[in-house]
Amino acid sequence: MANTKSAKKRLRQNPKRRLVNQVVKTRIKTETKKALAGQENSAVSIIDRAFAKGVIHRNTAARKKSRLAKRLAAPAAE
């Protein structure tokens, strides 16, 4: 069990933060799938917001956006 005041606070905060992060990451996946299905393309802004909130790393956001752009451009090239 946590001894310090700050460690006790972390124990209270972690489950809440985990849920928030989980919601954001799930939203990224959902919006990416929608973009690939051709319904809408708000996935890039969702990814940018997740990075701004600190949910995902800068390079992870860049990688996800790059792969999404690559997959969206692929059918047009054929």
C-alpha positions as CSV (number, residue, x, y, z in Angstrom):
1,M,0.0,0.0,0.0
2,A,1.1,3.5,-0.7
3,N,2.7,5.4,2.2
4,T,3.2,9.0,1.0
5,K,0.5,11.5,0.4
6,S,1.4,11.9,-3.3
7,A,1.4,8.1,-3.8
8,K,-2.1,7.8,-2.3
9,K,-3.2,10.5,-4.7
10,R,-1.7,8.7,-7.6
11,L,-3.7,5.6,-6.6
12,R,-6.9,7.7,-6.8
13,Q,-6.0,9.3,-10.1
14,N,-4.6,6.4,-12.1
15,P,-8.0,4.5,-12.7
16,K,-9.6,7.8,-13.8
17,R,-6.8,8.7,-16.2
18,R,-6.7,5.1,-17.5
19,L,-10.4,5.3,-18.5
20,V,-9.9,8.7,-20.2
21,N,-6.9,7.4,-22.1
22,Q,-8.8,4.3,-23.1
23,V,-11.7,6.3,-24.5
24,V,-9.4,8.5,-26.5
25,K,-7.4,5.5,-27.9
26,T,-10.7,3.7,-28.8
27,R,-11.9,6.8,-30.6
28,I,-8.7,7.0,-32.7
29,K,-9.3,3.4,-33.8
30,T,-13.0,4.0,-34.6
31,E,-12.4,7.2,-36.6
32,T,-9.5,5.5,-38.5
33,K,-11.9,2.7,-39.5
34,K,-14.5,5.2,-40.6
35,A,-12.0,7.1,-42.6
36,L,-10.9,3.9,-44.4
37,A,-14.5,3.0,-45.0
38,G,-14.9,6.4,-46.7
39,Q,-17.6,7.7,-44.3
40,E,-15.7,10.7,-42.9
41,N,-12.1,11.8,-42.3
42,S,-11.8,13.4,-38.9
43,A,-9.3,10.8,-37.8
44,V,-6.3,13.1,-38.3
45,S,-7.7,15.8,-35.9
46,I,-8.6,13.1,-33.4
47,I,-5.0,11.8,-33.5
48,D,-3.6,15.4,-33.1
49,R,-5.9,16.0,-30.1
50,A,-4.8,12.7,-28.5
51,F,-1.1,13.9,-28.8
52,A,-2.0,17.3,-27.5
53,K,-3.6,15.8,-24.4
54,G,-0.5,13.6,-23.9
55,V,-2.4,10.3,-24.4
56,I,-0.1,9.2,-27.3
57,H,3.5,10.1,-28.1
58,R,4.4,12.5,-30.9
59,N,6.0,9.8,-33.0
60,T,3.0,7.5,-32.5
61,A,0.7,10.2,-33.7
62,A,2.9,10.9,-36.8
63,R,3.1,7.2,-37.6
64,K,-0.7,6.7,-37.4
65,K,-1.3,9.8,-39.6
66,S,1.3,8.7,-42.1
67,R,-0.1,5.2,-42.3
68,L,-3.7,6.5,-42.6
69,A,-2.7,8.9,-45.4
70,K,-0.9,6.1,-47.2
71,R,-3.9,3.8,-47.1
72,L,-6.3,6.5,-48.1
73,A,-4.1,7.4,-51.1
74,A,-3.6,3.8,-52.2
75,P,-7.0,3.2,-54.0
76,A,-6.6,6.5,-55.8
77,A,-3.3,5.4,-57.3
78,E,-4.8,2.3,-58.8
